[in-house]
Amino acid sequence: MLTGISLFLLMPAVNMIVGQMVEPNALAMASGLVIASMNIGGFIAPFYIGLIAQGTGNSSPRTPVLVSAVLATAIAVLWTIVIFIKKEKPKNRS
């Protein structure tokens, strides 16, 4: 039931964001690519979980979630730093 509620909220938001990012004539292709990417992620997830469990030697379902959270946080911090550095570059006005 929780999955259904989350998809009920997520899918319209994803379609709205995709619709804002692409031209109207490319909306069908863009939506198809986004949904296909989400399905590929759902297909790869069990293999990823198994790889993390095998690599850490811990079969707890919390381990892959923790590893993913740490990686996502590290990527978010790096992304924020890169964006901040790009905004702060001084312009040479000669």
C-alpha positions as CSV (number, residue, x, y, z in Angstrom):
1,M,0.0,0.0,0.0
2,L,2.9,2.4,0.8
3,T,4.3,1.8,-2.7
4,G,1.0,2.6,-4.3
5,I,0.7,5.8,-2.4
6,S,4.2,6.9,-3.2
7,L,3.7,6.1,-6.9
8,F,0.4,8.0,-6.8
9,L,2.3,11.1,-5.7
10,L,5.5,10.6,-7.6
11,M,4.4,9.8,-11.1
12,P,2.4,13.0,-11.7
13,A,5.2,15.1,-10.3
14,V,7.8,13.3,-12.6
15,N,5.5,13.8,-15.6
16,M,5.0,17.5,-14.8
17,I,8.8,18.1,-14.4
18,V,9.5,16.3,-17.7
19,G,6.8,18.4,-19.4
20,Q,8.5,21.6,-18.2
21,M,11.9,20.5,-19.4
22,V,11.1,19.5,-23.0
23,E,9.3,20.9,-26.0
24,P,5.7,19.7,-26.3
25,N,6.4,17.6,-29.4
26,A,9.1,15.7,-27.5
27,L,7.0,15.0,-24.4
28,A,6.0,11.4,-25.3
29,M,9.6,10.4,-26.0
30,A,11.0,12.1,-22.9
31,S,8.3,10.5,-20.6
32,G,9.0,7.1,-22.1
33,L,12.7,7.4,-21.5
34,V,12.2,8.5,-17.9
35,I,9.8,5.7,-17.1
36,A,12.1,3.2,-18.9
37,S,15.0,4.4,-16.8
38,M,13.0,4.0,-13.6
39,N,12.1,0.4,-14.7
40,I,15.8,-0.3,-15.4
41,G,16.6,0.9,-11.9
42,G,14.0,-1.4,-10.5
43,F,15.5,-4.3,-12.4
44,I,19.1,-3.5,-11.3
45,A,18.2,-2.9,-7.6
46,P,18.2,-6.6,-6.5
47,F,21.5,-7.2,-8.1
48,Y,22.9,-4.1,-6.4
49,I,21.6,-5.2,-3.1
50,G,23.1,-8.7,-3.6
51,L,26.5,-7.1,-4.6
52,I,26.5,-4.9,-1.5
53,A,25.5,-7.8,0.8
54,Q,28.2,-10.0,-0.7
55,G,30.9,-7.3,-0.6
56,T,30.2,-6.4,3.1
57,G,29.4,-9.9,4.3
58,N,26.3,-8.6,5.9
59,S,22.9,-9.8,4.5
60,S,20.9,-7.3,6.5
61,P,18.6,-5.2,4.3
62,R,19.7,-2.1,6.1
63,T,23.3,-2.4,4.8
64,P,22.5,-1.6,1.1
65,V,20.2,1.3,2.2
66,L,23.0,2.7,4.4
67,V,25.6,2.4,1.7
68,S,23.3,4.0,-0.8
69,A,22.5,6.9,1.6
70,V,26.2,7.5,2.2
71,L,26.9,7.5,-1.5
72,A,24.0,9.8,-2.3
73,T,25.0,12.2,0.4
74,A,28.6,12.3,-0.8
75,I,27.4,12.9,-4.4
76,A,25.0,15.7,-3.2
77,V,27.8,17.4,-1.3
78,L,30.2,17.2,-4.3
79,W,27.5,18.4,-6.6
80,T,26.8,21.4,-4.3
81,I,30.5,22.2,-4.1
82,V,30.9,22.1,-7.9
83,I,27.8,24.4,-8.4
84,F,29.0,26.8,-5.7
85,I,32.5,27.0,-7.3
86,K,31.0,27.6,-10.8
87,K,28.9,30.5,-9.4
88,E,31.8,32.1,-7.5
89,K,34.3,32.3,-10.4
90,P,35.2,35.9,-10.9
91,K,34.8,37.4,-14.3
92,N,37.8,39.2,-15.8
93,R,36.7,42.6,-17.1
94,S,39.6,44.0,-19.0
